């Protein structure tokens, strides 16, 4: 994590704690994205059959969302460089949903 008061190119180490509950993670096979002028809301869901449940909701600022997208893009590139291209899912799989509020 780069701090504004740090000289250019230097990074500060940050210790992060994680509970056992959060560490195990949650499964999601769909995400719905909503936004307002002030925030993005990502609802991660587990859909099965005709029903589903939101397993996690993440709310971030627009600037942070842009950094998340950049990090995901870079990591997908690294993954595909190492393991090969990711094949797009079929129409039978859940899709990412988008909406605005």
N, C-alpha and C positions, 0 to 999 in steps of 0.2 A: 504494500500500500504506500503510495507516494504522498508525502505531506507537503503542503504549500510552504512551510517554513524551512524545509530541507533544501540544501543546495541541489541544483539541477543534477540528475543522474543518481543521487543517493536515495536509498529506500530505507524506511524504518521498519523494523521487525515488530509485528503485532501478535501477541498471544491470544488465541481464541479458544474458548471453552465450548464443548458440545455435550449435551446430555446423551445418555444411552438411547433415550426415546428418539431424539432427532438423528443420532448417528445411524440407526438402522434404516432410515429413509422410508419413503412411501412410494408405491407404484402408481404411475399415471400413464394412461394410453391416449389421453386427449388433454388439450389445454385450450381454454377460452381466454381471449385477451380483450379487455375493455380499457377505455381511457377517458380521462377528463383533461382539461387544460393543465391540471396540477399533478396528475399521477397516472400510472399504468397499473392495472389490476390483472394479475395472472391467476386464473383458477385452474389448477391441475386436477384432473378427474380420472376416475377409474370407471370405465363403462364396460358393462357385460350384459349381453342380451338386450332387453329393452330398457334397462335401468342403469343408473350410475350414481356415484357419490363424489363430491369434491373432497379430495384427500389433502389438499393444501392450497392456501391462498397467499400470494406474495404481492405486496403493494410497493411500488418504487417510483421515484421521480422520473420525469422524462429524460433528464441528463443521465441518470444511472441506467435507465433502460437502454439508451444508446450504447453505453459501455458494455452492458450485458450482451447485446446483439453483436458487437465487435468481438468480444471474447468468445462467444459461441461460433462465430464465423471462423475465427482463427483456429479454434480447437477442432472444428469439423475438417478444416484443411489438413491439420496435423494428423488426424485420425485417418483420413483418406490417403494421405501420403504413406502412412504406415501399413494400413490394412486394405486399401483399395476403395473404389467408389462405393458410396452408400446407395443402394437401390431404393428408388421411391416406392412407397407402399402402394398396394392395390386400392381400388375404389371400395373394397370390402372393409378396409380398416377405417377407424375413426379419423376424422380430419381435425385440424386446428381450427378453432372457431374464433371469429373476430366480431366485436360489436363496439359501438361507442355509446356513451351515456350522456 
